[in-house]
Structures are given as C-alpha cells and as structure tokens.
Amino acid sequence: MTIDFTAMYASHDAFRRDLERLAEAVADGRAGSAPVRAGWENFKRQLHIHHTVEDSDLWPRVRERVAGHPRSLALLDDMEAEHARIDPLLAAVDTALADRATELPDLVRALAATLADHLKHEEDSALPLIQDVLTAADWAAFTGRIRETQGLRGAALFVPWIVDGTSPADRARFLDSMPPPVRVLNRVFWQGSYRRRGLWARS
C-alpha cells in the first residue's frame, strides 16, 4: 500500500515559507516585532517536534528494515547529521534576534539554505526509501506519535499554520488528508483563532 506523504510535504513547505517570512521581516527591519517573534517561536516549535519524532520514531524504524544495506544506513546517518547541523543555526538566529545583531541576515540565510538542502535531500532520497521499506501501518505509527506530541492544543495551531498562505489547491489537498473531525474543528474554531494570533503580520 502506498504511503501518503501529503502532510510531510506540506510541513516542509511551511518550514520554507516561514523562513522566507523571517528573511523578509529582517530585511524590512521588523525582526523585533511581536508578530515576527511569535512566528519564529512557532516555527522553532514545529521544527523541533518534526525532527525530534523523526529521530526517535521514524529513522530507527527504517534502520530495522535496512540492516545490512550500507547505502541506506549511510543515508539515515546523513538525515540525523543534518538535523544536528540545523540545531546550532537555530540557536544562533535566536541569539541574534534577541541581540538585534548585525549578522542576523547572514545567519537567517545560512539557516534557510541548510534547512532547504536537508528537506530536499529527505524528499529526494529518504522518502523514496521509506516508501520502499515501511508499511502504511509503520507510517501511521510515526504520524500518530507526532499527533500525540502535538496534543489537541498543538493540533489547533499546527493545522491552520500548515495552510497559512497556501494556494486553494494545496490547502484542499492537505485538509483532505486529515480526518473529517479535524477539518470541522479547523473550519469552526482553529483557523479563526490562528488568524487572531497574527503570526508574521506586519504591525
């Protein structure tokens, strides 16, 4: 059975989008504004959950299936090493934002480039491997762990964050991949609450 990677690709696109918004805010001199800081804090939280659950639940599961295949194991090593390279860049941007440091634009560009390279590597190489060696049940266990980590309160932010600013087609594709109760909750409660947060808004 084919694994549905819709939510994974949508999450990756949301990470890229938020770093574009951060770069624009830095260029416009808005990096210290409350909406930008709130957007940055949410970005960090979403990326932390995403990478932490990959490291704890996804890559070990794949490793079990590719034992004895050096190239596949090396790819998983790369995934974990790339996560480790992103963490200090996040910390450096965090510090530069707080200090309003002159190197902030360069750090944001470095973080965006490093994360973009990782996401493309994952999409081009790791996801096809996952499709080959994991079952739909394996993938459901991984995504279930993400939902458990997010909790209901986290889901209320995650779902509208994913579709913030996306095209109608991409929005529909992502929401159609969600269970019907999630779509109802998002339409009735979550998206309005998310809009009121004003993440990344120009103040």
C-alpha positions in Angstrom: 0.0 0.0 0.0 1.3 3.4 -1.0 2.2 5.7 1.9 0.6 9.2 1.7 3.2 11.8 2.2 0.9 14.8 1.8 1.3 16.1 5.4 5.1 15.6 5.2 5.4 17.7 2.1 3.0 20.3 3.4 5.1 20.6 6.6 8.3 21.0 4.6 6.7 23.7 2.6 5.5 25.5 5.7 9.1 25.5 7.1 10.4 27.0 3.9 7.6 29.6 3.9 8.3 30.7 7.5 12.0 31.2 6.8 11.1 33.3 3.8 8.8 35.4 6.0 11.6 35.7 8.6 14.1 36.9 5.9 11.6 39.5 4.7 11.0 40.7 8.2 14.7 41.1 8.8 15.2 43.0 5.6 12.3 45.3 6.4 13.5 45.9 10.0 10.6 44.1 11.6 12.5 41.3 13.2 11.9 42.6 16.7 8.1 43.0 16.3 5.8 40.8 18.4 4.2 39.1 15.4 7.5 38.1 13.9 8.8 36.8 17.2 5.6 34.8 17.7 6.0 33.4 14.2 9.6 32.5 14.9 8.7 30.8 18.2 6.0 28.7 16.5 8.5 27.8 13.6 11.0 26.6 16.2 8.4 24.5 18.0 7.0 22.9 14.8 10.5 22.1 13.6 11.6 20.7 16.9 8.6 18.3 17.1 9.1 17.3 13.4 12.8 16.5 13.8 12.6 15.0 17.3 9.9 12.5 16.3 11.8 11.6 13.1 14.9 10.9 15.2 13.1 9.0 17.9 10.4 7.1 15.9 11.0 7.2 12.1 14.7 6.7 11.4 15.1 3.8 14.0 12.1 2.1 12.4 13.6 2.5 8.9 17.0 1.3 10.2 15.4 -2.0 11.3 14.2 -2.6 7.8 17.5 -1.7 6.0 20.0 -3.5 8.3 22.8 -4.9 6.1 22.3 -2.3 3.4 25.2 0.2 3.9 24.0 2.8 1.4 20.6 3.0 3.1 22.2 3.2 6.6 24.5 5.9 5.4 21.5 7.9 4.2 19.9 7.6 7.6 23.2 8.8 9.2 23.0 11.8 6.9 19.5 12.6 8.0 20.5 12.6 11.6 23.7 14.6 11.0 21.8 17.2 9.0 19.4 17.6 11.9 22.4 18.2 14.2 23.8 20.9 11.9 20.5 22.8 11.9 20.2 23.0 15.7 23.2 25.4 16.3 22.0 27.6 13.4 18.6 27.9 15.1 20.3 28.8 18.4 22.5 31.4 16.6 19.4 33.0 14.9 17.6 33.0 18.2 20.5 34.9 19.9 20.9 37.3 17.0 17.2 38.1 17.1 17.4 38.8 20.8 20.5 40.9 20.5 19.5 42.6 17.2 22.9 41.6 16.0 24.3 42.8 12.6 25.0 39.3 11.5 21.3 38.3 11.7 20.6 38.5 7.9 23.6 36.2 7.2 22.5 33.7 9.9 19.0 33.6 8.5 20.3 32.9 5.0 22.6 30.2 6.4 19.7 28.6 8.3 17.4 28.8 5.3 20.0 27.2 2.9 20.9 24.4 5.4 17.3 23.5 6.1 16.4 23.7 2.4 19.2 21.3 1.5 18.1 18.9 4.2 14.4 19.0 3.2 15.3 18.4 -0.5 17.7 15.5 0.5 14.9 14.0 2.6 12.3 14.4 -0.2 14.6 13.1 -3.0 16.2 10.2 -1.1 14.7 9.4 2.3 11.0 9.4 1.4 11.5 7.0 -1.5 13.4 4.7 0.8 10.6 5.0 3.4 8.1 4.2 0.6 10.1 1.0 -0.3 10.6 -0.4 3.2 7.9 0.8 5.5 4.2 -0.2 5.6 1.2 2.2 5.9 0.9 0.9 9.4 4.5 1.9 10.2 3.8 5.4 8.8 0.6 5.7 10.8 2.6 4.9 13.9 5.0 7.7 13.2 2.4 10.2 12.4 0.4 9.1 15.4 3.5 9.9 17.6 3.6 13.4 16.1 -0.1 13.9 16.9 0.5 12.6 20.4 3.4 15.0 20.9 1.4 17.9 19.5 -1.7 17.2 21.5 -5.1 18.8 20.8 -3.9 22.3 21.6 -0.9 21.8 19.3 -3.1 20.5 16.5 -5.3 23.6 16.8 -2.2 25.6 15.8 -0.5 23.1 13.5 -3.3 22.6 11.1 -4.1 26.2 10.2 -0.4 27.0 10.3 0.3 24.5 7.6 -2.3 26.0 5.2 -1.5 29.7 6.0 -1.0 31.4 2.7 -1.1 28.3 0.6 -2.9 28.0 -2.7 -6.5 26.8 -2.7 -5.4 23.5 -4.3 -2.7 22.9 -1.7 -5.0 23.8 1.1 -7.6 21.4 -0.1 -5.1 18.6 -0.7 -3.7 18.9 2.9 -7.1 19.2 4.6 -8.5 16.3 2.6 -5.7 14.2 4.1 -6.9 15.0 7.6 -9.7 13.1 9.4 -13.1 14.7 9.0 -13.3 15.9 12.7 -10.1 17.8 12.2 -11.4 19.5 9.1 -14.5 20.5 11.1 -12.6 21.8 14.1 -10.3 23.7 11.8 -13.1 25.4 9.9 -15.2 26.2 13.0 -12.6 27.1 15.6 -9.0 26.7 14.8 -8.5 28.9 11.7 -10.2 31.9 13.3 -8.1 31.6 16.4 -5.0 31.2 14.3 -5.7 34.4 12.3 -6.2 36.3 15.5 -2.7 35.3 16.6 -1.3 37.3 13.6 1.9 35.3 13.2 4.4 37.2 11.0 1.9 40.0 10.4 3.1 43.5 9.5 2.3 45.6 12.5 
